[in-house]
Amino acid sequence: MHIDGCRILEIELSTKCNAACPQCSRNYYGGITYPGLPLVNLSLKSLQKNISNSFLEKLDEIALVGTYGDPCMHTDLISVVNWIQQSTNASIRISTNGSLRSKKFWSTLGNLMREQDRVMFCIDGLKDTNHIYRRNTNFNKIIDNLSAFNNAGGRSIWTFIVFEHNEHQVDAAKKMSNELSCHGFIHKKTNRFVNYTNELVKKSPVMDNNSNIIYWLAPPKNKKYLNVGYQTQTQTQTKEYLKTTKITCMVLKNKIVSISGEGYVLPCGFLQDRLYGYESESHPDRKQLTELINKAGGFEAININHNSIENIITGNFFNNIKESWTNDNRLERCASKCGEDNNFSKTGLENII
């Protein structure tokens, strides 16, 4: 990818999180946090030093999101927002569970937001259901924070992942979002009911810190909320398919580049979540990814704390990934997520990109 081709920059400001969502790579099904996960905040000084204004000025959007963490865990989030706004007209998109910080913080952030900026509040249900997936969050606190942000002039989007346990509340949540003066409401069709080998599962466990199953999650029964990728997932994850399918890269199409909480510059979050996790770290595609990184000079060579984003994007690493799509040792993660006939992940991203 040429640096002029990047239009959306995703930045994970922190690998820390207050929540314990059961289908997140940072923990074991909502229980104990993966012990190998570094709990760090991304250095604002490194971002300022190694992302030039000329690069920022060409962007359409900067998304402060998280594969492992919540951006609101970063102690200098307001300073990061100020830096972005002073450097570019690109819109800012922040994604959070909303159960962090005080109403004063959210009022301050709301006052800072420009017309093109928005915060995605990830609220998967109402008071009696949101905590089932967004474990360790407080619904009342979320609504207080959301209201403070909206009342200060911020533009919020309520995003709602639909499960079996909350599908009956989509319309009520949308109505509540209107009453709270949210700028929009999006229901998301989950793509996470798959196991270690990418096979479909009918339910997913939720565990406590002792690895005991305490309840189960299930995808929605109503077809209008069900990810259409479920219809093709089985035939698009066979060994033969993964070896032969044409890879139509979603992030290449949408011109996205991602920076992890540790500073690693990667094409997307689908590769980022191969770095740590109970299932991903022992997966063969994690080994493939590591080999491609080492071939390009090692982890330090692709780290924003040690190298400029321009040098990383135009270096060997991104080219090595793309070249792997046409050889016998193609990166399986890319084939799994962006194989030509696989709509599972694409449907989960609709209305977001």
C-alpha positions in Angstrom: 0.0 0.0 0.0 1.3 3.5 -0.8 0.9 6.1 1.9 -1.3 8.2 -0.3 -3.7 5.3 -0.4 -4.6 5.4 3.3 -7.8 7.2 4.1 -8.8 5.7 7.5 -6.4 5.3 10.3 -7.4 3.1 13.2 -5.6 3.7 16.5 -5.9 1.5 19.6 -4.8 4.0 22.3 -4.8 1.4 25.1 -4.9 -2.3 25.7 -6.6 -1.7 29.0 -10.3 -2.1 29.5 -12.8 -2.0 32.4 -15.1 -4.5 30.8 -14.9 -8.3 30.3 -16.8 -9.0 27.1 -16.9 -12.8 26.6 -16.1 -12.8 22.9 -13.1 -10.5 23.2 -9.6 -11.8 22.7 -8.3 -10.0 25.8 -9.9 -12.6 28.2 -11.0 -16.2 28.5 -14.7 -16.1 27.7 -15.3 -13.1 29.9 -13.2 -14.5 32.8 -9.5 -13.9 33.5 -7.5 -11.6 31.3 -5.0 -13.3 29.1 -1.8 -13.1 31.2 0.4 -12.5 28.2 -1.4 -9.3 27.2 0.7 -6.2 27.8 -1.4 -3.6 29.6 -0.2 -0.4 28.1 -1.2 3.0 26.7 0.1 4.2 23.4 2.5 7.1 23.7 1.1 10.4 22.4 4.6 11.7 21.9 5.4 8.7 19.6 2.2 9.4 17.6 3.2 13.1 17.2 6.7 12.2 16.3 6.1 9.4 13.8 2.9 10.4 12.1 3.5 13.5 10.0 1.0 16.3 9.4 1.3 15.6 5.7 0.1 12.0 6.3 -2.7 13.1 8.6 -3.9 15.8 6.2 -4.7 13.2 3.6 -6.9 11.1 5.9 -10.7 11.1 5.8 -11.1 9.6 9.3 -9.2 8.7 12.4 -10.9 6.0 14.5 -9.9 5.6 18.1 -10.9 2.0 18.6 -9.7 -1.1 20.4 -9.0 -4.8 19.6 -8.1 -5.4 23.3 -8.8 -2.1 25.1 -11.1 0.9 25.4 -9.7 4.3 24.2 -11.2 5.9 27.3 -8.7 4.0 29.4 -6.0 6.3 27.9 -5.1 9.0 30.4 -4.5 11.6 27.7 -7.5 11.0 25.5 -8.5 14.7 25.5 -4.9 15.6 24.5 -5.0 13.0 21.7 -8.3 14.5 20.4 -6.8 18.0 20.5 -3.7 16.9 18.6 -5.8 15.3 15.9 -8.1 18.3 15.5 -5.1 20.7 15.3 -3.4 18.5 12.7 -6.2 17.5 10.2 -9.8 18.0 9.2 -10.3 14.2 9.2 -13.3 13.1 11.2 -12.7 11.4 14.6 -14.6 8.3 15.5 -14.3 7.0 19.1 -15.7 3.6 20.1 -16.3 2.9 23.8 -18.5 0.9 26.2 -19.3 4.3 27.8 -19.0 3.1 31.4 -15.7 4.9 32.0 -14.9 8.4 33.2 -17.1 11.0 34.8 -20.0 13.1 33.4 -17.5 16.1 33.6 -15.1 14.3 31.3 -17.9 13.5 28.8 -19.1 17.1 28.9 -15.6 18.2 28.1 -15.3 15.8 25.2 -18.7 16.8 23.9 -17.6 20.4 23.8 -14.5 19.5 21.8 -16.3 17.5 19.2 -16.6 19.1 15.7 -19.6 18.5 13.4 -17.7 15.6 11.7 -16.7 13.9 14.9 -18.7 11.2 16.7 -18.5 8.7 19.5 -19.9 5.2 19.1 -21.4 4.1 22.4 -21.4 0.3 22.4 -24.6 -0.5 24.4 -25.9 -4.0 23.7 -29.3 -3.9 25.3 -31.2 -2.0 28.1 -30.6 -2.0 31.9 -31.6 -5.7 32.3 -29.5 -7.0 29.4 -26.5 -4.8 28.5 -24.3 -6.3 31.2 -24.9 -9.8 29.9 -22.3 -9.2 27.2 -20.7 -5.9 28.3 -19.7 -7.5 31.6 -18.5 -5.2 34.4 -20.2 -2.1 32.9 -22.9 -0.1 34.6 -25.9 0.8 32.4 -27.0 3.8 34.6 -23.5 5.3 34.4 -23.4 4.7 30.7 -26.6 6.6 30.2 -25.4 9.4 32.4 -22.2 9.7 30.4 -24.1 9.5 27.1 -26.5 12.2 28.2 -23.6 14.5 29.4 -21.8 14.0 26.0 -25.0 14.7 24.0 -26.0 17.7 26.1 -22.6 19.3 25.6 -23.0 19.2 21.8 -21.3 15.9 21.0 -22.6 13.6 18.3 -23.1 10.1 19.5 -24.1 6.8 17.8 -25.7 4.0 19.9 -24.4 0.7 18.5 -26.2 -2.5 19.5 -24.8 -6.0 18.9 -27.8 -8.2 18.6 -27.9 -11.5 20.5 -30.7 -13.9 21.3 -31.0 -12.4 24.8 -31.5 -8.8 23.6 -33.0 -9.0 20.1 -36.5 -8.1 21.6 -35.1 -4.8 22.7 -33.7 -3.3 19.5 -36.7 -1.1 18.8 -36.9 0.0 22.4 -33.2 0.9 22.5 -33.5 2.8 19.2 -36.4 4.8 20.7 -34.4 5.5 23.8 -31.5 6.7 21.7 -33.8 9.2 20.0 -35.1 10.4 23.4 -31.5 10.9 24.5 -30.8 13.0 21.4 -28.3 10.5 19.9 -27.2 11.3 16.4 -27.9 7.8 15.2 -28.5 4.1 16.1 -26.9 1.0 14.5 -27.7 -2.6 15.2 -24.7 -4.9 14.4 -24.9 -8.4 13.1 -22.4 -10.4 15.1 -19.8 -12.7 13.4 -18.3 -14.2 16.5 -20.1 -17.5 16.9 -17.3 -19.5 15.6 -14.8 -21.7 17.4 -11.0 -22.1 17.2 -11.1 -23.7 13.8 -13.6 -21.2 12.4 -16.5 -23.6 12.6 -20.0 -22.3 13.5 -21.2 -22.8 17.0 -24.8 -22.5 18.3 -23.8 -21.0 21.6 -20.7 -19.4 23.2 -19.8 -19.8 26.9 -19.4 -17.1 29.5 -17.0 -17.9 32.3 -16.0 -16.6 35.7 -12.4 -16.0 36.9 -12.1 -19.7 37.8 -13.0 -20.8 34.3 -16.5 -22.1 35.3 -19.2 -21.6 32.8 -21.9 -19.3 34.3 -24.2 -18.9 31.3 -24.2 -19.0 27.5 -24.6 -16.5 24.7 -26.5 -17.3 21.5 -26.9 -15.5 18.2 -30.3 -13.9 17.4 -33.2 -16.1 16.2 -34.8 -13.3 14.2 -33.3 -13.6 10.7 -33.3 -9.9 10.1 -30.7 -9.6 12.8 -28.7 -12.7 11.8 -25.4 -12.2 9.9 -25.9 -13.6 6.4 -22.4 -15.0 6.6 -23.8 -17.9 8.6 -25.2 -19.3 5.4 -21.7 -19.6 3.8 -19.3 -19.9 6.8 -19.0 -23.7 6.7 -18.0 -24.0 3.0 -15.7 -20.9 3.2 -13.5 -22.3 6.0 -12.4 -25.6 4.5 -8.7 -26.1 3.9 -9.2 -26.2 0.2 -11.2 -23.0 0.2 -8.6 -21.2 2.3 -5.8 -22.3 0.0 -7.6 -21.3 -3.3 -10.0 -18.5 -2.7 -9.4 -15.1 -4.1 -8.7 -12.7 -1.3 -10.6 -9.5 -1.6 -9.1 -7.4 1.2 -11.7 -5.3 3.0 -9.1 -2.9 4.5 -7.3 -2.5 1.2 -10.6 -1.7 -0.5 -11.5 0.8 2.2 -7.9 2.1 2.5 -7.5 1.4 6.2 -4.4 1.1 8.4 -4.3 0.1 12.1 -2.0 0.9 15.0 -2.1 -1.5 18.0 -1.9 -0.4 21.6 1.7 -1.4 21.7 2.4 0.7 18.5 2.5 -2.1 15.9 1.3 -0.8 12.5 -0.8 -3.5 10.9 -3.3 -3.7 8.0 -6.3 -4.5 10.2 -7.7 -5.6 13.5 -8.2 -9.1 12.2 -4.4 -9.5 12.2 -4.0 -7.5 15.4 -6.1 -9.9 17.4 -3.6 -12.7 16.4 -1.0 -11.2 18.7 -2.5 -12.2 22.0 -5.3 -14.5 23.3 -6.0 -18.0 24.6 -7.0 -19.3 21.2 -5.2 -17.0 18.8 -1.7 -17.2 20.2 -1.4 -20.9 19.5 -3.1 -20.7 16.1 -1.0 -21.5 13.0 -1.9 -18.1 11.4 -0.2 -16.4 14.4 3.0 -18.2 13.5 2.5 -17.2 9.8 2.1 -13.5 10.9 5.1 -13.6 13.1 7.2 -15.1 10.2 6.1 -12.2 7.9 7.0 -9.6 10.6 10.4 -11.1 11.2 11.0 -11.3 7.4 10.4 -7.5 7.3 12.9 -6.8 10.1 11.1 -7.8 13.3 8.5 -6.3 15.5 10.5 -3.1 16.2 10.6 -2.3 12.5 6.7 -2.1 12.4 6.3 -0.2 15.7 5.3 3.4 15.6 7.4 4.0 18.8 10.5 3.3 16.7 9.7 4.1 13.1 7.5 6.5 11.1 4.2 5.3 9.7 5.3 6.2 6.2 8.3 3.9 6.5 6.3 1.1 7.9 3.5 1.2 5.3 5.9 1.4 2.4 8.2 -1.2 3.8 8.4 -4.9 3.2 5.8 -6.0 5.8 2.7 -4.8 4.0 4.0 -6.1 0.7 4.9 -9.5 2.2 1.3 -9.9 3.4 -0.1 -9.0 0.0 2.3 -11.3 -1.8 1.4 -14.2 0.5 -2.1 -14.2 -1.0 -0.8 -15.7 -4.3 1.7 -18.3 -3.0 1.4 -21.6 -1.2 2.0 -20.2 2.2 -0.7 -17.5 2.1 -1.7 -15.9 5.3 -4.7 -18.0 6.4 -6.2 -15.3 8.5 -6.6 -13.2 5.3 -8.3 -16.0 3.4 -10.5 -16.8 6.4 -11.8 -13.2 6.8 -11.6 -11.8 3.3 -12.0 -14.8 1.0 -14.1 -13.7 -2.0 -17.2 -15.7 -1.0 -17.1 -15.1 2.7 -19.6 -12.4 3.8 -19.4 -13.2 7.5 -17.0 -10.4 8.5 -18.1 -8.0 5.8 -21.6 -8.0 7.1 -20.4 -7.3 10.6 -18.7 -4.2 9.4 -21.6 -2.8 7.4 -22.8 0.7 8.5 -19.5 1.2 10.4 -17.0 1.8 7.6 
